[in-house]
């Protein structure tokens, strides 16, 4: 009989998995799923494997066996090991063998026997069916396959659907036999491409560095827009660093700037500072007349470039990168270099109508959206405008080549070979746009989606697509390598995988189409509220992919061997853009009430999951969003759909342990949320649930502390644990007057925050032997202490907490935040940076640094603290302890409790870090509070002795 209780309900190897995730993070040695094609917010393979495995095995499964299956702590990273076969992926550069087995008895079985036994005990099936209806980049279904499961992977987005086919379906179906055919096809494409576009590049050119310009409204100079003038900056090697030296003409001598490439040492001798460019905080300063052009006018001037007949960016070709690998050389661009570009430009305009008629130019409009706002502000309103003229022409020709050569392939291999060719195409164009910035610290071109958005770049790098290690010559081997490694990882796996295209809310119908009525487990990484706008970003690739996979030539040829595939591709690529109405995200551009729309979509999806899960079935979610509203939306949707949370396990998916990272608000913790169908329809009281909420928060803090998570991350972990008991019941009721009302997730969250001081007190007592003394702090003091504990002193937007978290903290400490103005920096993206008084101008800004204090009344403990520390440091480096003590004793009742709490916070922090100097430099307030408090005690001691 299947069991309801699984290992994930009681135990999860969070620390081991967190350590293993760190091994996946480096650029070198990354798993192939991370680089085969861009997809956003992929989950680590090791975390995905652990989530699937612990969801499917019984609660009493042997933990040592599970760790062996997860392959954590071994010499090789766990992603290279396939548990069901015992094979290790060969990640060498050549990798001739497609399978390399571990020695001994496990040679042919790996952990297959053990896995089948565990699955049978838990689910009743030796090969349980695992479904991921929002599979994205494919991490979860990939690992489920390697654990010996039957798999269904679904996606609404056609781009992700195509990536899933390349990641799961084709490697399982064709295996290594496809590798040589891919090499041959890619070589044909390369040869044909050389003949068609070779005339547009210099023989030894590798890349081109362009600097965009806008016209100065005062003097007419075509101002190069660049925050700095570095071309290559090697830390610690100034003699090897290079700068772009602008040559600005005098007024009346022309309006075009020239450029030279010189060594940094040479430029420095002439007094040139490469760190001072023309751009600062979005504003541009003319280097000739000194006019500062504000951000809004910069946008207007940028838009003028795109108002011509076709509309392309205007930029200076400033520098050329020659050679390859470590043999790269840099030089200034010449007229000869521009001739190659102009040749391509003329060719494009001469053939424009022809290329459009052949459907080789993505003329679709870029729709208004959350992530498309930046390019549209600057005039980039069509997808083809994301490229310069040479880039666009070459991409169109490459698309034509793939389209033509695809028709001559064997029917059996046409579909997968064409898909992989277009994946290489996508990889190349990602790094070949006018938003692919030049990364001067490494001397490389970065992808347009380096920051999960259509990132604007003041300069950009253009690839020579025929260079030895750039463009197609880089992208195609990269895809070959990824396919080889994926094939190795899935070699010998009894692959039973279905990749489906469609809305996750229609999951029951999708499964019925496959002849499936119920599943053993759904493991899914759902969209995180407004974190990533997948459809808006995927449009960049879709408008090119549709021109092949939706084209009649491809559909007709592929239908000869597989009419079903032809219909599937037509359905995927016959639309203007990717589907957005069905996407489950919070999007303020498309939705009047984004939170409500997100919650509605999530609830409908979870209801569909509940429909296909039997009573012993399981749902496991991987959730990384830290915002309060995202969590309350998720919990409300889970509860309404009939699920209860059995446990929440944190896994850190970012591996930085510096002091700076440890106390910053931006966390990289994935919460693995174990759920099961709720049985019965029990109603309970708020009193009963509230007590469990508080216990869970304290336990969660202890658990997170054991995993060495940052304090901000502990708050996220505790929040998830607090919501667990709330989902166990159909209704949680509390009394309000004569009636009973239902408790909301927001109320549960607030109660969790109220339990936080108790949890922190536990940690302090365990670590330093005493608590912070919350009972002695006033409202302002409690709020202030907790803010500093979790988020420190935000110096930049990424370090600042979300406003909802601060508001919840204020409610929990009874601090009247509504009396304060919420100041945000323009670039802080809605995050609270500081709070300042508006009702009482004399009161010190509660969260301002004490150095910012202005004279005023002392009304609370924070005012007293700031008054004392300001007096102490008013002479600069020379501490004025005498004056500080005078102020401290004047406000002794207010100052002592908050100073004592901060002194204990410093002592607590010193248990976590080795460098006391670094701690005091970043948080001088803790040091100064402790110092004044110590001096106060010494004065009191002397007074007692004198009095005695």
C-alpha positions in Angstrom: 0.0 0.0 0.0 1.3 3.5 -0.8 2.2 5.6 2.2 1.2 9.2 2.8 4.3 10.0 4.8 7.6 10.6 2.9 11.1 11.4 3.9 10.6 15.1 3.0 8.0 15.4 5.7 10.6 14.8 8.5 14.1 15.0 7.1 15.9 16.7 4.2 19.7 16.9 3.7 19.6 20.7 3.5 23.2 21.3 4.6 24.6 18.6 2.2 22.5 19.9 -0.7 23.5 23.5 0.1 27.2 22.5 -0.1 26.6 20.6 -3.3 24.8 23.5 -4.9 27.9 25.6 -4.4 29.8 23.2 -6.6 27.4 23.9 -9.4 27.8 27.7 -9.3 31.2 28.4 -10.9 31.2 29.3 -14.6 33.7 26.5 -15.4 32.3 23.0 -14.9 28.6 24.1 -15.0 26.0 21.5 -15.8 25.0 21.4 -19.4 21.4 22.5 -18.7 22.8 25.8 -17.4 24.3 26.8 -20.8 22.6 24.9 -23.6 20.1 27.8 -24.0 19.1 30.8 -22.0 16.3 30.2 -19.6 15.7 32.2 -16.4 15.7 31.3 -12.8 16.8 27.7 -13.3 17.1 25.6 -10.1 20.3 23.7 -9.4 20.3 20.1 -10.4 21.5 18.9 -7.0 18.6 20.6 -5.2 16.1 19.3 -7.8 17.4 15.8 -7.4 17.0 16.0 -3.6 13.5 17.4 -3.9 12.4 14.6 -6.2 14.0 11.8 -4.3 12.8 12.8 -0.8 9.3 13.3 -2.2 9.2 9.7 -3.6 10.8 7.6 -0.8 9.2 6.5 2.5 9.8 8.4 5.7 11.9 5.6 7.2 14.2 5.3 4.1 17.9 4.9 5.1 19.5 8.3 5.2 23.0 7.0 4.3 21.6 5.3 1.2 19.9 8.5 0.2 23.1 10.5 0.5 24.9 7.9 -1.7 22.1 8.3 -4.3 22.4 12.1 -4.1 26.1 11.7 -4.4 26.9 14.6 -2.2 30.4 15.2 -0.8 32.1 13.0 -3.4 35.1 14.0 -5.5 32.9 14.7 -8.5 30.0 17.1 -8.4 26.7 15.3 -7.9 25.2 16.4 -11.2 27.8 14.3 -13.0 26.4 11.1 -11.5 23.3 9.3 -12.7 21.9 7.3 -9.7 19.8 4.8 -11.6 22.7 3.6 -13.8 25.7 4.4 -11.6 27.4 6.3 -14.5 29.5 9.4 -14.4 29.4 12.0 -17.1 32.7 12.6 -18.9 33.1 16.4 -18.9 36.5 16.5 -20.6 36.8 18.7 -23.7 36.7 15.7 -26.1 34.6 13.1 -24.3 34.7 10.4 -26.9 32.9 7.9 -24.7 29.2 8.4 -24.1 29.2 6.4 -20.9 31.8 5.9 -18.1 30.6 3.5 -15.4 31.8 3.4 -11.8 33.6 0.1 -11.0 32.5 -2.9 -8.9 29.1 -4.4 -8.3 27.3 -1.1 -9.2 28.7 -1.2 -12.7 25.4 -2.1 -14.3 22.9 -1.2 -11.7 24.0 1.8 -9.8 21.3 2.4 -7.2 18.5 1.2 -9.5 17.5 -1.7 -7.2 17.5 0.4 -4.1 15.5 3.1 -5.8 12.9 0.7 -7.2 12.4 -0.8 -3.7 12.0 2.5 -2.1 9.6 3.7 -4.7 7.5 0.6 -4.4 7.2 1.0 -0.6 6.2 4.7 -0.9 4.1 4.9 -4.1 3.2 1.3 -5.0 5.1 1.6 -8.2 8.7 0.8 -9.1 8.8 3.6 -11.6 6.6 6.4 -10.3 5.2 9.1 -12.6 6.6 12.5 -11.8 5.1 15.6 -13.5 6.5 19.1 -13.7 3.9 21.2 -15.5 6.1 24.3 -15.5 9.3 22.7 -16.4 11.2 25.8 -17.7 14.8 24.9 -18.3 14.2 21.3 -17.3 16.2 20.7 -14.1 13.4 18.8 -12.2 12.4 16.4 -15.0 16.0 15.9 -16.0 16.8 14.7 -12.5 13.6 12.7 -12.2 14.7 10.7 -15.3 18.1 10.1 -13.8 16.3 8.7 -10.7 14.5 6.1 -12.8 11.1 7.8 -12.9 8.6 8.2 -15.7 8.3 11.9 -16.5 6.0 14.4 -18.0 7.4 17.8 -18.5 5.1 20.6 -19.6 5.5 24.3 -20.6 3.2 27.0 -21.8 6.1 29.0 -23.4 7.1 27.6 -26.9 10.7 28.6 -26.4 11.0 26.6 -23.1 9.1 23.8 -24.8 11.7 23.6 -27.5 14.5 23.7 -24.9 12.8 20.8 -23.0 12.7 18.8 -26.2 16.4 19.4 -26.7 17.2 18.7 -23.1 15.0 15.6 -22.4 13.3 14.2 -25.4 16.0 14.0 -28.1 18.9 12.9 -25.9 16.7 10.0 -24.7 15.4 9.1 -28.1 18.6 9.4 -30.2 21.5 9.3 -27.7 25.0 9.5 -28.9 24.2 8.5 -32.5 23.1 12.1 -33.1 26.4 13.6 -32.1 28.3 13.0 -35.4 25.3 14.1 -37.5 25.1 17.3 -35.5 28.8 17.9 -36.2 28.3 17.4 -39.9 25.2 19.6 -40.1 26.9 22.4 -38.1 30.0 22.2 -40.4 27.7 22.5 -43.5 26.1 25.6 -42.0 29.5 27.1 -41.2 30.8 26.6 -44.7 27.7 28.1 -46.3 27.7 31.0 -43.9 31.3 31.9 -44.7 30.5 32.1 -48.4 27.5 34.4 -47.8 28.8 36.9 -45.2 32.6 36.6 -45.2 32.9 39.9 -47.1 31.5 41.8 -44.2 34.3 41.1 -41.7 38.1 41.7 -41.5 40.1 38.5 -41.7 41.6 38.7 -38.2 38.7 40.5 -36.5 37.3 38.9 -33.4 34.9 41.5 -32.0 34.0 45.2 -32.3 33.5 47.7 -29.5 30.8 50.3 -30.3 29.9 53.4 -28.3 26.5 54.9 -28.8 26.1 58.6 -29.2 23.5 61.3 -28.8 23.7 64.9 -30.2 24.4 67.6 -27.7 21.5 70.1 -27.9 23.8 73.0 -27.3 26.9 72.5 -29.4 25.9 69.7 -31.7 28.7 67.3 -30.7 27.9 63.6 -31.2 28.5 62.8 -27.6 29.8 59.3 -27.0 27.8 57.8 -24.1 30.1 55.8 -21.8 30.3 55.7 -18.0 34.1 55.1 -18.3 36.8 54.7 -20.9 38.2 51.3 -19.9 38.6 48.9 -22.8 40.4 46.2 -20.8 41.0 46.6 -17.0 43.1 43.9 -15.4 43.0 44.2 -11.6 46.5 44.3 -10.2 48.1 44.6 -13.7 47.9 48.2 -14.7 50.6 47.7 -17.3 48.3 45.4 -19.2 45.2 47.6 -18.9 43.9 49.5 -21.9 41.7 52.6 -22.3 39.8 54.2 -25.1 41.1 57.7 -25.5 38.5 60.1 -27.0 39.6 62.9 -29.2 37.0 65.7 -28.9 37.1 68.4 -31.7 36.9 72.0 -30.8 33.7 73.9 -31.7 33.7 74.7 -35.4 36.0 71.8 -36.3 33.4 69.1 -36.7 31.1 67.2 -34.4 32.4 63.6 -34.5 34.7 62.3 -31.8 37.7 60.2 -32.7 39.2 57.4 -30.6 42.6 55.9 -29.9 43.5 52.8 -27.8 46.4 53.4 -25.4 47.8 51.7 -22.4 46.5 52.9 -19.0 50.0 53.9 -17.8 50.4 56.1 -20.9 47.0 57.8 -20.4 47.6 58.3 -16.7 50.9 60.1 -17.4 48.9 62.6 -19.5 46.5 63.1 -16.6 43.6 61.2 -18.2 41.2 59.5 -15.8 39.4 56.5 -17.5 37.0 56.3 -14.6 35.3 59.6 -15.6 33.1 59.0 -18.6 30.2 61.0 -20.0 27.4 59.1 -18.2 26.4 59.4 -14.6 23.1 58.1 -13.2 21.5 58.1 -16.6 22.5 61.7 -17.4 25.0 62.6 -20.1 27.5 65.4 -20.0 29.0 66.9 -23.2 32.8 66.7 -23.0 33.1 69.8 -25.2 30.7 72.4 -23.9 29.9 70.8 -20.5 26.2 70.7 -21.0 24.5 68.1 -18.8 21.6 66.3 -20.6 19.2 64.8 -18.1 17.8 61.3 -18.3 14.5 62.1 -19.9 16.1 64.2 -22.6 18.7 61.4 -23.2 15.8 59.1 -23.9 14.3 61.6 -26.3 17.5 62.1 -28.2 18.1 58.3 -28.3 14.6 57.9 -29.9 15.6 60.1 -32.8 18.0 57.5 -34.0 15.2 55.0 -34.6 12.9 57.4 -36.4 14.5 57.0 -39.8 12.9 54.8 -42.4 14.1 51.6 -40.9 15.5 52.9 -37.6 18.9 51.7 -36.3 21.1 52.7 -33.4 23.8 55.3 -34.1 27.2 54.5 -32.6 30.9 55.0 -33.0 33.1 52.1 -33.9 35.8 52.7 -31.4 37.9 49.6 -31.1 38.7 46.3 -32.7 39.6 43.0 -31.0 41.8 40.8 -33.1 43.2 37.3 -32.7 41.8 34.6 -30.5 42.1 33.1 -27.0 45.0 34.5 -25.1 46.4 35.9 -28.3 44.0 38.8 -28.4 45.1 42.2 -29.5 43.3 45.5 -29.2 43.5 48.5 -31.6 41.6 51.6 -32.6 39.1 51.3 -35.4 40.0 52.6 -38.8 38.2 53.8 -41.9 38.9 50.4 -43.4 37.0 48.7 -40.5 34.0 51.0 -41.1 34.1 50.0 -44.8 33.3 46.4 -43.9 30.3 47.6 -41.8 29.1 50.0 -44.5 29.2 47.2 -47.0 26.8 45.1 -44.9 24.7 48.2 -44.2 24.2 48.9 -47.9 23.5 45.3 -48.6 20.8 45.2 -46.0 19.0 48.2 -47.3 19.3 47.1 -50.9 17.7 43.7 -50.0 15.4 44.9 -47.3 12.1 44.2 -49.1 13.4 40.8 -50.3 14.4 39.8 -46.7 11.1 41.0 -45.3 9.2 39.1 -48.0 11.1 35.9 -47.2 10.2 36.4 -43.5 13.8 36.7 -42.4 13.5 40.0 -40.5 11.7 40.1 -37.1 9.5 43.2 -37.7 7.2 42.4 -34.8 6.6 45.3 -32.4 8.1 45.0 -28.9 5.0 45.2 -26.7 4.8 47.3 -23.6 5.7 45.3 -20.6 7.5 45.2 -17.3 10.8 44.2 -18.8 10.5 45.9 -22.2 10.1 49.4 -20.8 13.8 50.3 -21.0 14.3 49.7 -24.8 11.0 51.2 -25.7 11.9 54.4 -23.8 14.9 54.7 -26.1 13.0 54.1 -29.3 13.6 50.4 -29.7 10.0 49.5 -30.5 10.6 46.5 -32.9 12.7 43.4 -32.4 14.9 44.0 -35.4 16.0 47.3 -33.8 17.8 45.4 -31.1 20.6 44.8 -33.7 22.8 46.9 -35.8 22.7 46.6 -39.6 25.5 44.1 -40.0 24.2 41.9 -37.1 20.7 41.9 -38.6 21.9 41.0 -42.1 24.1 38.2 -40.9 21.5 36.8 -38.6 19.0 36.8 -41.4 21.5 35.0 -43.7 22.2 32.4 -41.0 18.5 31.8 -40.6 18.1 31.4 -44.4 21.1 28.9 -44.4 19.6 26.7 -41.7 16.1 26.8 -43.3 17.6 25.8 -46.7 19.9 23.0 -45.4 17.3 21.6 -43.1 15.2 20.6 -46.1 18.0 18.3 -47.3 18.3 16.3 -44.1 17.2 12.7 -43.6 13.6 12.7 -42.4 14.5 10.7 -39.3 16.9 13.3 -38.0 15.5 16.6 -39.5 13.6 17.7 -36.4 16.3 17.3 -33.8 19.1 18.6 -36.0 17.2 21.7 -36.9 16.2 22.3 -33.3 19.9 22.1 -32.1 21.0 24.4 -35.0 18.4 27.0 -33.9 19.5 26.6 -30.3 23.0 27.5 -31.5 21.5 30.4 -33.5 19.8 31.7 -30.3 23.0 31.4 -28.3 24.8 33.5 -30.9 22.3 36.3 -31.2 22.0 36.6 -27.4 25.6 37.8 -27.5 25.3 39.8 -30.7 22.9 42.7 -30.1 23.2 46.5 -29.5 22.4 45.7 -25.8 25.2 43.1 -25.5 27.6 45.2 -23.4 31.3 45.0 -23.6 32.7 43.6 -20.3 36.0 45.5 -19.9 37.1 43.5 -16.8 37.3 40.3 -18.9 37.5 41.6 -22.5 34.3 39.7 -23.6 30.9 40.4 -24.9 28.0 39.8 -22.4 24.6 38.5 -23.3 21.6 40.8 -23.6 19.9 38.9 -20.7 22.8 39.2 -18.3 20.4 40.8 -15.8 17.1 39.0 -16.6 15.9 42.0 -18.6 16.4 43.8 -21.9 19.4 45.6 -20.4 20.4 48.9 -21.9 24.1 49.2 -22.7 25.9 52.5 -23.4 28.4 50.6 -25.4 28.1 47.2 -27.0 30.2 44.4 -28.3 29.6 42.9 -31.7 30.9 39.5 -32.6 32.5 38.5 -35.8 30.3 35.4 -36.4 33.1 33.8 -38.4 35.9 34.4 -35.9 37.7 31.3 -34.7 36.2 31.3 -31.2 33.2 33.7 -31.6 29.8 33.8 -33.2 28.7 30.6 -34.9 32.2 29.1 -34.3 31.7 29.4 -30.6 27.9 28.8 -30.3 27.8 25.5 -32.4 30.6 23.7 -30.4 29.0 24.9 -27.2 25.7 23.2 -28.1 27.6 20.1 -29.2 29.3 20.0 -25.8 26.0 20.4 -24.0 24.3 17.7 -26.0 27.2 15.3 -25.4 27.1 15.9 -21.6 23.3 15.5 -21.5 23.4 12.3 -23.5 26.1 11.0 -21.2 24.0 11.8 -18.2 20.9 10.1 -19.6 22.8 7.2 -21.2 21.4 3.8 -20.0 18.3 5.5 -18.5 15.1 3.7 -19.3 13.7 7.0 -20.6 10.0 7.4 -20.5 9.5 11.1 -21.0 6.7 13.2 -22.6 7.2 16.9 -23.3 3.9 18.7 -23.7 3.0 22.2 -24.7 0.2 23.9 -22.9 -1.2 25.8 -20.0 -0.4 24.1 -16.6 -4.0 24.9 -15.5 -5.2 22.3 -18.1 -3.0 19.6 -16.6 -5.8 17.0 -16.2 -6.7 17.3 -19.9 -3.0 17.1 -21.0 -2.6 13.9 -19.0 -5.8 12.4 -20.3 -4.5 13.0 -23.8 -1.5 10.8 -22.8 -3.8 8.2 -21.3 -2.9 9.1 -17.7 -5.5 9.7 -15.0 -3.4 10.2 -11.9 0.3 10.8 -11.0 2.5 9.9 -8.1 4.2 13.3 -7.6 4.2 16.8 -9.0 7.5 18.6 -8.4 7.5 22.1 -9.7 9.3 25.4 -9.5 6.4 27.9 -10.1 6.8 31.5 -11.2 7.7 33.8 -8.3 5.1 36.5 -8.4 6.8 39.3 -10.4 10.3 38.0 -10.2 10.8 37.0 -13.9 8.6 38.0 -16.8 9.3 34.9 -18.9 7.1 35.6 -21.9 8.3 39.1 -22.4 11.9 37.9 -22.3 11.3 34.8 -24.4 9.8 36.9 -27.2 13.4 37.9 -28.2 14.1 34.3 -29.3 10.5 33.4 -30.4 10.4 36.0 -33.2 13.4 34.2 -34.8 12.4 30.6 -34.0 9.0 31.1 -35.5 10.6 32.1 -38.8 11.9 28.6 -39.1 9.6 26.2 -37.1 6.5 28.0 -38.2 7.6 28.4 -41.8 5.7 26.3 -44.4 9.0 24.9 -45.8 9.9 23.3 -42.4 6.3 22.2 -41.6 5.8 20.5 -45.0 9.1 18.6 -44.9 8.7 17.5 -41.3 5.1 16.4 -41.9 6.4 13.7 -44.3 7.8 11.7 -41.5 5.7 12.9 -38.5 2.4 14.7 -39.1 1.9 14.9 -35.4 5.2 16.8 -34.9 4.3 19.2 -37.7 1.0 20.0 -36.0 2.8 20.5 -32.7 5.4 22.9 -34.2 2.7 24.8 -36.0 0.7 25.2 -32.8 3.8 26.4 -31.0 5.1 28.9 -33.6 2.1 30.3 -35.5 1.4 33.2 -33.1 2.7 36.8 -33.3 4.5 36.4 -29.9 4.6 34.0 -26.9 1.4 33.5 -25.0 1.0 36.0 -22.1 -2.7 36.0 -21.0 -2.2 32.5 -19.6 1.1 33.2 -17.9 0.9 33.0 -14.1 2.9 36.1 -13.1 2.2 39.4 -11.5 2.6 41.9 -14.3 1.6 45.5 -13.5 1.5 46.4 -17.2 -1.0 43.8 -18.1 -3.0 43.5 -14.9 -4.9 46.2 -13.0 -4.6 44.1 -9.9 -1.4 42.0 -10.4 -1.5 40.3 -7.0 -5.0 39.1 -7.5 -4.3 37.9 -11.0 -1.2 36.0 -9.8 -3.1 34.4 -6.9 -6.0 33.4 -9.1 -3.8 31.8 -11.7 -1.7 30.0 -9.0 -4.9 28.7 -7.3 -6.3 27.4 -10.6 -3.0 25.6 -11.3 -2.9 24.1 -7.9 -6.5 22.9 -8.2 -5.5 21.2 -11.4 -2.7 19.5 -9.5 -5.1 18.4 -6.8 -7.4 16.8 -9.4 -4.7 14.5 -10.7 -3.1 13.5 -7.4 -4.5 10.6 -5.4 -4.7 10.7 -1.6 -1.1 9.3 -1.3 0.1 11.6 -4.1 2.6 14.4 -3.3 3.2 18.0 -4.4 6.6 19.6 -3.8 7.2 23.2 -4.7 10.5 25.0 -5.0 10.0 28.7 -4.1 12.6 31.4 -4.1 10.8 34.6 -3.8 11.2 36.4 -0.5 8.5 39.1 -0.7 5.7 38.8 1.9 2.9 39.2 -0.7 4.3 36.4 -2.8 4.3 34.1 0.2 0.8 35.0 1.3 -0.5 34.5 -2.3 1.1 31.1 -2.5 -0.2 29.9 0.9 -3.7 31.2 0.2 -3.7 29.4 -3.2 -2.4 26.1 -1.6 -5.0 26.1 1.1 -7.9 27.0 -1.2 -6.8 24.2 -3.6 -6.9 21.6 -0.8 -3.3 21.2 0.1 -1.5 21.2 3.4 2.2 22.1 3.9 3.9 19.3 5.8 7.4 20.9 6.0 9.5 23.7 4.5 13.2 23.1 3.9 15.7 25.8 3.0 18.5 25.3 0.5 20.9 28.1 -0.2 21.3 28.6 -4.0 23.9 31.4 -3.8 27.2 30.7 -2.3 28.8 33.8 -0.8 29.9 33.9 2.8 31.5 37.3 3.0 30.5 39.7 5.7 28.9 41.9 3.1 26.7 39.1 1.7 25.9 37.7 5.1 23.8 40.7 6.2 22.4 41.9 2.9 18.7 41.6 2.2 18.9 40.0 -1.3 18.8 36.3 -0.5 19.4 33.3 -2.6 17.5 30.7 -0.6 15.1 28.3 -2.2 12.4 27.0 0.0 11.5 23.4 -0.8 7.9 23.1 0.3 6.5 19.7 0.9 2.7 19.4 0.4 0.1 16.7 0.4 -3.7 16.7 -0.3 -5.5 17.8 2.8 -7.7 15.1 4.3 -11.1 16.0 5.8 -12.4 19.5 6.4 -11.4 20.4 9.9 -12.0 23.8 11.4 -10.0 25.1 14.3 -9.3 28.2 16.5 -6.7 30.8 16.0 -5.4 30.3 19.6 -4.5 26.7 18.7 -2.7 27.6 15.5 -1.1 30.7 16.9 0.8 28.7 19.5 2.2 26.4 16.9 3.2 29.3 14.7 5.3 30.7 17.4 6.9 27.4 18.1 7.7 26.9 14.4 9.4 30.2 14.1 11.7 29.5 17.0 12.5 26.1 15.6 13.0 27.5 12.1 15.5 30.0 13.4 17.5 27.2 15.1 17.5 25.2 11.9 18.6 28.1 9.7 21.3 28.9 12.2 22.7 25.4 11.9 22.9 25.9 8.1 24.8 29.2 8.6 22.2 31.2 6.7 22.3 35.0 6.8 19.9 36.6 9.3 17.7 38.0 6.4 17.5 34.5 5.1 16.5 33.1 8.5 13.5 35.5 8.4 12.4 33.9 5.1 12.8 30.4 6.4 10.9 31.2 9.6 8.1 32.8 7.5 7.6 29.6 5.5 7.6 27.4 8.7 5.0 29.7 10.4 2.5 29.2 7.6 2.6 25.4 7.8 0.0 24.8 10.5 -2.4 27.3 8.9 -2.8 25.1 5.8 -3.7 22.0 7.8 -7.3 23.2 8.3 -10.1 24.3 6.0 -10.7 27.3 8.2 -9.0 29.0 11.1 -11.4 31.1 13.1 -11.0 33.9 15.7 -13.5 35.8 17.7 -14.3 39.4 16.8 -17.0 40.7 19.0 -20.0 38.4 18.8 -18.9 36.8 15.5 -16.2 34.5 14.3 -14.1 35.6 11.4 -11.6 33.7 9.3 -7.9 34.3 9.9 -5.9 35.4 6.8 -2.4 34.4 5.8 -1.3 38.0 6.5 -2.4 37.7 10.1 -0.4 34.5 10.4 2.6 36.2 8.9 2.3 39.1 11.4 2.1 36.6 14.3 5.3 35.0 13.0 7.0 38.3 13.1 5.9 38.8 16.7 7.6 35.6 17.6 10.9 36.7 16.0 12.3 38.5 19.1 11.8 35.2 21.1 13.7 33.3 18.4 16.5 35.9 18.4 16.7 35.8 22.2 17.1 32.0 22.0 20.0 32.4 19.5 21.7 35.1 21.6 21.4 33.1 24.8 22.8 30.0 23.1 25.7 32.0 21.5 26.8 34.6 24.1 24.9 33.5 27.2 22.5 36.5 27.4 19.6 38.0 25.4 19.4 41.4 23.8 17.0 42.6 26.5 13.9 43.2 24.3 11.8 43.7 27.4 13.8 46.9 28.1 13.4 48.4 24.7 10.7 50.8 23.7 8.8 50.6 20.4 11.4 52.5 18.4 14.2 50.6 20.1 12.7 47.2 19.3 12.0 48.1 15.7 15.5 49.7 15.3 17.3 46.7 16.8 15.5 44.1 14.6 16.0 46.2 11.5 19.7 46.4 12.2 19.8 42.7 13.1 18.3 41.6 9.8 19.4 44.2 7.3 22.2 46.1 8.8 22.9 49.5 7.2 21.8 49.4 3.6 24.2 51.2 1.4 22.7 50.2 -2.0 19.3 49.1 -3.3 20.3 45.4 -3.4 20.9 45.5 0.4 17.6 47.1 1.3 14.6 45.1 2.5 11.2 45.1 0.8 8.8 47.6 2.3 6.3 44.9 3.1 8.9 43.2 5.4 9.6 46.5 7.2 5.9 47.2 7.6 5.3 43.7 9.0 8.2 44.2 11.4 6.8 47.5 12.5 3.4 45.9 13.2 5.1 43.2 15.2 6.9 45.7 17.4 4.0 48.2 17.6 6.2 50.8 16.0 4.0 53.5 14.4 5.5 53.4 10.9 2.4 55.1 9.5 3.8 58.4 11.1 6.9 58.2 8.9 7.6 59.0 5.3 9.1 56.2 3.2 12.1 57.6 1.3 13.3 55.6 -1.7 16.2 56.2 -3.9 15.3 56.6 -7.6 17.0 53.4 -8.4 15.9 51.4 -5.4 13.0 49.7 -7.2 10.5 50.2 -4.4 12.8 49.0 -1.6 12.9 50.9 1.6 16.2 52.6 2.2 15.4 54.7 5.3 12.5 56.1 7.3 12.4 59.7 8.4 10.0 61.8 10.5 7.6 64.2 8.9 5.4 65.0 11.9 8.1 66.1 14.3 11.0 67.7 12.4 13.0 67.7 15.6 13.0 63.9 16.0 16.0 62.1 14.5 15.3 60.0 11.4 14.8 56.5 12.9 16.9 54.6 10.3 19.3 57.4 9.2 22.9 56.8 10.0 23.8 58.6 13.3 26.2 60.8 11.3 23.1 62.3 9.6 21.6 63.4 12.9 20.3 67.0 13.1 19.8 68.7 16.5 16.4 68.0 17.9 14.4 66.6 20.8 15.1 63.2 22.3 11.8 61.3 22.3 12.8 57.7 22.3 15.7 55.3 22.7 16.9 55.8 19.1 16.9 59.5 19.4 19.1 59.1 22.6 21.4 56.7 20.8 22.0 59.1 17.9 22.4 62.0 20.2 25.2 60.3 22.1 27.0 58.9 19.1 26.8 62.3 17.3 28.4 63.9 20.4 31.1 61.2 20.4 32.1 61.7 16.8 31.5 65.4 16.2 35.3 66.0 16.2 35.9 63.5 13.4 38.6 60.9 14.1 39.1 62.3 17.6 36.4 60.8 19.9 34.9 63.3 22.3 34.1 60.8 25.1 33.5 63.6 27.7 30.7 65.2 25.8 29.3 61.8 24.8 29.1 60.8 28.4 27.4 64.0 29.4 24.7 63.3 26.8 24.5 59.7 27.8 23.9 60.4 31.5 21.4 63.1 30.6 19.3 60.5 28.7 20.5 57.5 30.7 17.1 55.7 30.9 16.7 55.9 27.2 20.3 55.3 26.1 21.3 52.4 28.2 18.8 49.8 27.1 19.4 50.4 23.3 23.2 50.7 23.8 23.2 47.4 25.8 21.3 45.6 23.0 23.6 46.9 20.3 26.7 46.0 22.4 25.3 42.4 22.7 24.6 42.4 19.0 28.3 43.2 18.4 29.4 40.4 20.7 27.0 38.1 18.9 28.4 39.1 15.5 32.0 38.6 16.7 31.1 34.9 17.2 30.4 34.7 13.5 33.3 36.5 11.9 37.0 36.4 12.3 37.9 40.0 11.4 36.8 42.4 14.2 38.2 45.3 12.2 36.0 44.6 9.2 32.9 44.3 11.5 33.7 47.7 13.1 34.4 49.4 9.8 31.1 48.4 8.3 29.1 48.8 11.6 30.8 51.5 13.7 27.5 52.2 15.5 27.8 48.9 17.3 31.4 49.6 18.4 30.6 53.1 19.5 27.6 52.1 21.5 29.6 49.4 23.3 32.4 51.8 24.0 30.2 54.5 25.5 28.3 51.9 27.5 31.6 50.5 28.9 32.7 54.0 29.9 29.4 54.7 31.6 29.8 51.6 33.7 33.4 52.6 34.6 32.1 56.1 35.7 29.3 54.5 37.8 31.8 52.1 39.4 34.1 55.0 40.3 31.2 57.0 41.7 30.2 54.0 43.9 33.7 53.6 45.1 33.9 57.3 45.9 30.5 57.3 47.6 31.6 54.3 49.6 
